[in-house]
């Protein structure tokens, strides 16, 4: 289970803005630059080249 306390310190690696957690997809979303970062084994994968665009 993703630790919600991490949202207080995590930021989008591309634009440095706040990330939102989408529990239905198990992804961290940056609304500013339109990227979704996956979470594997409760660990966010914040690699820009591996992010999904939306």
N, C-alpha and C positions, 0 to 999 in steps of 0.2 A: 504494500500500500504506500502510495506517494505521501511523503511528509509535507503537509501544507505549510509548515514553518519555513521551508526552503523558499517559498514564494517571496518572503520578505527580503531575501538577499540575492535571489537570482535576477538576472537581467538578460535581455536578448543580446547575444554576442555581436550582432550586426549593428543595431541602432542604439543599444544600451538602455532601452526603455523597459517598462514593466511587462512581465509575462502573466498570462491568465491560464489557469488550469481547467481543462475540459475533461471531466471525469468519464464522460460517455465514450470518448476516443482514447483516453489515457495519453493526452498530449498537452504540451505547453504551447500556448499560442501568443504570438506577437501581433497585435492588431495594427501596430504602426507600420511594420514592413511586410506584413502578410505572410508570415512564415509559421509553420507548425513543427515543433520539435518532439520527437517520440520519447517515450520513457521505457527503458528496458530494465527489468529486475529492480524497479523502484529508483532507478538512476536516470536523470535527464541526460539525453544525448544532445548537447548544445553545439553541434558542429554544423556550420552554415551550409556546407556542401551537401549534407545529408538531410537538411530540412525540406519539408513539403511546402510548396506555395499554394495559397488559396485565394 
